[in-house]
Each structure stands twice: as C-alpha cells, then as structure tokens.
Amino acid sequence: MRNFCKFLLFALPLTGMFSCGDPWEKVDREEFRVLAGNFVALLEKAEYRTAFDTFDDAMKGAFPLEKLQGTWEGVKTQCGSLVKLLETKMEVKGGYLAVVSRYEFEKITIVLRIVYNIKKEISGFWISEDKPEAVFRDPPYAKKDTFTEKEVTVGSGEWELPGTLTVPASKGPFPAVILVHGSGPNDRDETIGGARVFRDLAWGLASNGIAVLRYEKRTKYYQNKMASLSATLTVKEETIDDVLEAVNLLSNMENIRKDALFIAGHSLGGSVIPRIAELTDKVTGYICMAGTPRPMEDLILEQSEYIFKSDGELTDEEKANLAIIKKQVDKVKDPNLSPDTPKEELPLGVNAAYWIDMKKYDISQLAAKMSRPVFIIRGERDYQVTEKDFIAWKKAFEGSPNAEFKEYPGLNHLFIKGTGKSVPAEYNQTGNVAEEVINDMTSWIKKLS
C-alpha cells in the first residue's frame, strides 16, 4: 500500500453550517441515501458535470467543477478502484442531513460524508481515511486540581469566537499565553489525529502557574462564511485579526498581568509571529513552535516529495504529481501572479489573494526588526519544518540578543516523542506534547515575567 494513499487523504470544506430546528421530521430520509449513492455513481462514471450540478450555490463557489474532478481522480489514483459500499448511516443536525458511507477501495477504506440541505442539494462533501475514533489521554504533567477553566469570547460581532481560558487556582495575577493555530480549520485544542496539542500546552503551563487562552479558529467555527470569502481570504483574516482580538481580551482582564503577556504560535502560527509583532506593543515575548521564515510554497513541495518518498520509492504517478505541484509552486513565484490567477493552478487550491499577501512579507526581515524576546523551538524529527528552517531563523536573528533557540531530539512536528523516520501516520497515534517542552516554555516565560 502506498504511503501517500494511506496517510494523505482529502479533507474537503463543509460549506453549510448546522442551524436550529429540524425540517426533516416529515421527510423520507431514505431518499437521501439513494441520492448519495447516485452521486458516487456519477463520480465513478466520470460524469462530473452532472455530479457538480447537485451542489448548492455556496458549495459550487467553494468547490468548483475542476476541483471536484481532480479530487475524485486523485482518490482513484491513490486508493485504487472502488470495490463496494460497506455501510451507510445518516445524521440530522439542524437544517442539514449527512449521509456517511464507508467505501472499500482496492488499497484502503475511506469515509464519504455528503451533507444535504432540505432542497436535496449537496452543501458539504468530506473524504477521509476510515480509522478508529481517536483516543486521547491526559498528559501526565497536568495537575488538574491546580487550575480551572472557563469559557470566554474572543472578538465581537460577526467573527466572535468561543474560547477557553485556563487559569491557575492560586492567587494571581498571572502571566498569560495566547496559543495561535497552525494551518487548516483547527479547533481550540488543535486536535490533530490522536493529539490535542493546545490542550496539553494549556494544562501543562497552567499547572506551572501560567494562564493560557485557546480558541476556535475562524476557518473552523465559521466554515460557511469563510468559504464564501475564499476568493479574497488571506492569513490576516484566517489568523492574525483574531490573535489581536485575543491580545485585547487578556489585556483587559483583572487576573492577568499586562506586563507578562505572551504569544505561542505553532506551525503557521509560529511563522506569522513577526507579522503579529509589527501590529501590537502589548506582547512581552513570543514562542515560535515549528514555524518557518521560508516561503510556504517551498515547504509544500518539500513535504510532498518527502511523503512520496517515505516508503523508499517514487512511482511514475508520484513523479507526475510532484511535477504538478512544482508547476503550482512556480506559479506562486511568478512575478505575474495576479488576483485573477485560478486557484486550481496554485498549491492546495488556495486562492491567489492568499499567496499574493504572503509574498508581500519577508518574514526574515520582519524577524530581524523584532524588539521583544522570542524563543524558537523545533523537534528534530519534524519533516514539515526541517533543520533548513531552523537555520533560516538563526540567520534572521543573527546578532540579536532577544532570540533563543532549542531543538528537541526525538520530537515530531507536534512536539510528541517518537522513533525512526517521521511519517504522517504517526499523527494518528495517541500522544502528548513532551514535558520537556512544557518545562522549557515555563522557564522562559517566568524568566521574562
């Protein structure tokens, strides 16, 4: 079985949000089981236009015909021919009905989640690997009797986000950390496979006397609205705006020290720290966890090549896919990249506006201008952010007394311990952020508090 097929399946955006009320009470739901089966049959017969016509307007905007075709053909390439339908169940939540089906392919079993509105239109389409539900364990360093958690709201108006503030049970005020997500629609715990990275960080730091704020990412909580804005979305709307709202929230809390407010960004969240630092003077220091100052498109190409080669060979199909990704990366680097460039020609199907915005900022140059302390950390088994990225950070901060660096042997991109060559599959395993990382972050924060 090819590693790429086994570990890198599609997670497609659900464009509909579940609303209140149940319009399905008097509807024959079995009809939708048939509709879902017919939709898959259309894809199998390569009748993509007919399948696309079953999408609602929002879905058509977020997931155009070309992407639907490319997605299904990618599934067939990675997973082989469809063998049979194993089982189907239906779930009703508010105004939508989800038909969830398990399909056996030659190389793997996948789950198709097709979401319908009451008009029998498809409002969402997710494809994922069929695997046991993740099991999570509490980190051994979490002393749950030493902290409390309460619900808070980050921001206001149309983009307000639910969050959790973890506060030590001892007498405050406390230094505090805001956690900033990596790429993709993450929840407040930054749940990835069998890990809850942000929950571990929050519980670990709070056990050591540091308050922590984590919140739902905008692209997770407002999937429908964000999909409708996909043509103009940039990392500012995806991440940065809400970080600044979180800073304002904590800055006005009585039990939080205004002179000891920190930001810890993971992956993409770490990469944009120099951009965040330009926009606020309320932050005492920054922790960059597995971020990079290098262009994102370069990492996409390198990661794809790594995954393709992770089983020791590179097939003709994989070579062809790499050639496509290389072409997409070259398109990003083209000086003639414009807002009108079709997103299908760009990496990950992300719109041109996003890439144009990223190209405006030289992260290394911004990092060199940072006046606040920064702690840059990386796991040595991290294949997503490599030694090359760590060296780039050191070069960016060369001569700066404000930057500290540390690498952790045996840790992957999630700062979880492992052995051997890191592959995407290990993210599915149950694990916790290493205690050494918690201790180092604690020491660094308290040193500056």
N, C-alpha and C positions, 0 to 999 in steps of 0.2 A: 504494500500500500504506500502510495506516495505521501511524503510528509506534508506537502502543500495541500493535498486533498484532505488529509486527516486533521490538520490543525488551523487552516486559514480559510474558513468558510465565510459566507457573506452575512452581514447583519444590516438589513435594509431599514431605512427610516419609516416608522409608522407615522403617517401624516394625520390621522384622526386622533382626537383626544376623547377619552371617555367622559360622558356627561351624565347628568342626573336623569332619573326617570327610566321606565322600561317600556319602550314602544313595541317590544317583541312579544308581549303577553299573548296576543291573539294571532301571531304569525306562525306559519308552518316552518319550523326551523330546519326540518329535514331537507327542504328545498335548497337551502344554502349549502348543505353537504354535497348535493349534486352539482351546484354551481361551482364549488371549489374544485371538485373532480374534473369538471369540464374545463376549467381554467388551466389546470395542469395538463390536461389532454391537448389543449391548444398549444401550449408551450412545447410539448413533445412533438407535435406535428409542425413546429416552426411557424405556426400561424400567429406571429407576434402582433400584427396589427389588430386582429380580432381580439386577442387577449388584452391588448392595451386599451381597447375601447370599453372594457369593463371597469376601468379605473374611474374614480371620481375626479373632479377638476383639480383639487389640491394634489392628489396623487400623480396626476398627469404632469403637473408642473414640477413636482419634486423628483419624479422618476420617469423621464421621457422614454419614448419607444426604443431608441438606440440602446439605452442603458438596460432596459428590460431584456432585449435580445442578447446583449453582451453578458448579462448576469446569468441567464439560463444556459447559454453556450459555455460559459465558464464553469458552471456546475457540472455540465456533461463532461467537459474536458477533465476536470479534477476528480470527479467521482464515478465516472463511467456511466453506463446506460441505466435507466430506471428499470428495476426488476418488478416491484409490486408495491401496492399500498398495504401497510401493515395494520394501521388503526387510525381512526378519526374520532375526535371529540369536539364539542362545541362549548364556548363560554360566552355568556352575555354579561356585559358590563355597561350599564347606562344605555346610551344610544347606539351601541355597536355590538356586533356578533363576530366572534373569532372562530374560524374553523381551523383546528390544529390537527395536522395529519403527519404521521410518521411514514416515510417512504424509504424502502430499501433500494439502494443503488448497488452497482457491482462492487464498489470499493468501500462504501460507507453507508450508514443510515442517517438520514437528515430529517429535520422537522420543518415543515412549511406551516407558517401561521398566516392565514389570509383573513383579513378583517373587513367585514361588510357593513355598510350603512343600511338603513331601512329601505332605501331605494334599490337595493341589490347591486350597488356599486362597490368596488374594492377601495377601501380607504387606507389599507396598510398591507404590506407583504414582507414578511421576515423569513429568512432562511438561516438555519443554524445546525450545527452538528448535534446529533442525538446523543446525549450523555446523561449520566445520573445527575440529579439535582445536587448542586454544590453543598458540601458540608463545611461549616465554619467552626473554628474553635477560638475561644477567648485566649488572648496572649497571656503567657504565664506571669508576665511582669505587671499586668493590670491589677491594681489593688482597688477593687470596685467599691469598697467601703470608704475610700479616701476621696471620692469625688461624686458630684451629682451632675445630671444632665437636664437641660430644659430646652424647649422649643423656642426659636426666635425667628424673626423675619428679616431677611437681608434685602434692602432696597424697598421701594414703594411703587405703587401704580401698576402699570401693565406688566412689569418684569419682576415684581417682588418674588422672592424665593424662600421656601421654608428651609430652616437650618437647625442645627443642634449646637448649643454652647455647653461644653464640658468644663466644669468649674471645680477646683479643689474644695474639699469640705472644710479646710482650715480657714483661719481668718485672713482676708485679703487686705488691700487689693493685690492682684496677681499680674505678673507678666502674661501676655497672651499671644497666641499664634493663630494666623488665618491660613487655612490649607487651600491650595489652588490646584485644581484638577489637571490631569493630562488630557490629551485629545480624545474626542469622542463624547457621546452623551452619557456622562458619568453621574452616579448618584452621590449623595453626601458622604458615603463610606468609601467611595472609589472602589466599588466591588468589581473585582476582576477575577473570573474563574473562582478558585477556592480561597481567595484572599479578600480582606476588607482593609485595604492599606490605610485609609484615613481614620477608620475606627481604631485600628491598632495605634496609630500615632496619637490620636486624641486621648485614648485611655492610658497609654504609656506616659505621655507628657503630663497629663492631669494627675497621675499617681505620684509625680515628682514636683507638684506644686505649680504647674503652668496651665493656664486656661487655654482652651482650644475651640475655635469656631470652624465648623464644616457645614456645607450647604449643598443643596441640589444644584447641579449645573444647569444653566439656562437651556441648553440644547437637549437636556433630558426632560426637564419639567415642562417646557413649552415646545414640545416637538412639532405640533401643528403650526403654530405661529412662526417658528424658526424655519420650517420647511417652506412656508410661503415667502420668506425673505431670503431664500437660499441663493438667489442670483446676486445679492449685494452683501451677503454676510462676510464679515472679517473677524479676525481674532479679537478685535476691540469689543464687538457685540457678543462674541462667543464666551469671552473670558474676562477681559480687562475691566470693562464697565462694572461688573459685579464685584470684582475684587475691591475697587474703590468704594463701593457701597458698603462692603464688609468693614473696611477701614473706618469709615464714618460711624458705623454702628458701634464698634468696640470703643472708639474714641469718646463716645458719649455715655458709656456705662460706668456706674459708680465703682464697681468692684474690680475694674480693670485699670492697670497702670498705664497712663497716657505716655509715659516715658519709656515703656518697655513693650512696645507693640511690634510683632514680627510677622513676616510672611514666609511660608514654606511652600514652594511650588514644586510639583512632581511632573517630570517629563515636559510636555508642552508648558505647563505651569511654571516650571523652572526656567525654560528657555525665554519666556517673556518677562522675567523679573527685571531686566534692565529697562524695558519699556514702562513697566509699572513704576519703577523708581523715579522715572522722569516726571511722573504725574502726581506725586504726593510727597510731602515732607513730614508726614506723621509716623512714618515707619522707622523703627530703631535699627533693624537689621533684617537680612534676607537669607534664606536657606534654599539653595538650588539642588534639588534631588533628581539626578538623572536627566538634567536638561542639557541643551547644546547651544552654542552660539553659531553653529554652522547652518546653512540653508536647509530647510525641512525637506525639500525635494531631493537633495543629495542623500539624506537618510532613508527616504522611501526606497530609492534604488538600491542602496546598500543592504537594507533589511530584506528586500525581496530576493536579492541574489543569495544572501545568507540562508534564507529559508529554503529556497530551491535546492541549494547545495547541501543542506543539512543531513541528507541521507547518503551523501558521498557521491552522488551522480547528478548530472544535468541532462535531462531528456531534450529531445528536439522541441517538444511542446513548451517546455520551460524556457528554452532559449528564445523561442518565438515570443513568449510572454515578456521576457526581460527586454527584448528589442522594443516591444510596445511601450513598456514603462520608460525605457531610455528615451524614446521619442517624445513621450509626455513630459519628461523632465526637461528635455531640450526646449520644449515649447515654453515652459515656465521661464527659462533663462533667456529666451529670445527677447531682444530689446523691443520688438514689435508686439509683444503681448499686450492685448487690449481688453477692455471690459466685454467686448463682443466675441472674444475667443470662446468657442463652445466648450463647456466643462467636460464633455466627453473626450476632448483632446488633451485633458490635463490630468495629473496624478489624482487617483482616488475619486475621480469625477467631481472634484471640488471646483467651485466657480472661479473665474478669472479674477474677480474682485478680491478674493481671499489672497491669492498669490501675489497680486499687484501690491496689496497692502504689506505683505510680508517682505517684499523686495525693497520697500521704502526704507527699511530699518536695517542698519548694520549692527547687529547685536554686540559684536566685539567692541565696536567704537562706543556704543552706549555703555557697555560694561566698564570701559576704561574711565568713564566720567562719573561713575557711581562714587558718592562720598560716604555712604553708610556701609557698615561691615557686611560681608557676605561669606557664607560657608557653603562650599561647593563639594558635594559628595556623589559617589558613584560606586556601584557594585562591579567587581572585576569580571563577573560572568554575564554582564549585561551586553547582549548582542544588538540592542536597539540604540543605545548610546555607548559608544566604544571608547577605547583609550585615545583615539584620534580626537574625540570631542573634549575629553578631559585636558588634553594637551592644548587644545584651542582656547579653553578657558584660562589656563595658566598664562598663555601668551597674551590674552586680552587684559589680564590683571597684572602683567609683569611690572614689577616695581611698586605695586600698590601695597601699602601696609594694612589695608582693610580686608584683604581676601585670605581665607584659609581653605585648604583642600584636604580631602581624605578619600581614599579608595578602600573598599572592603572585599577581601578575598572571599570567594565562595558565594557572594550575593548576586542575585539577578536584578532585572530592571525594577522589580517590586521590592527590592531590598530584603528578599527572602532567601534563606540558605538553601544551597543545592550542590550537586556534584556533577562533574562531567560537562559536556557541551550543552549550553543552554538552548532550549528549543521552545516554541510557543506552547507545546503540550503541557509543560510543567506549570503553566499558569492555572491549569485546571485542578491542580493538586491543592489540598488544604495546607495552608501555611500562614505564618505571621511575620511581620516585619521584625528583623533581628533586634534583640535587646541592646546590642552594642550601638546601633544607630540611635535608638531612643536615648541612651545614656549620653552619647556624644552631643546630640541636639540639646539635651537638658543642660549639660555643662556649658555649652557655647552660649545659650540664651541667658543663663544665670550669670555668666561672666560679664555680659553686657547690660545686665539689669541692676 
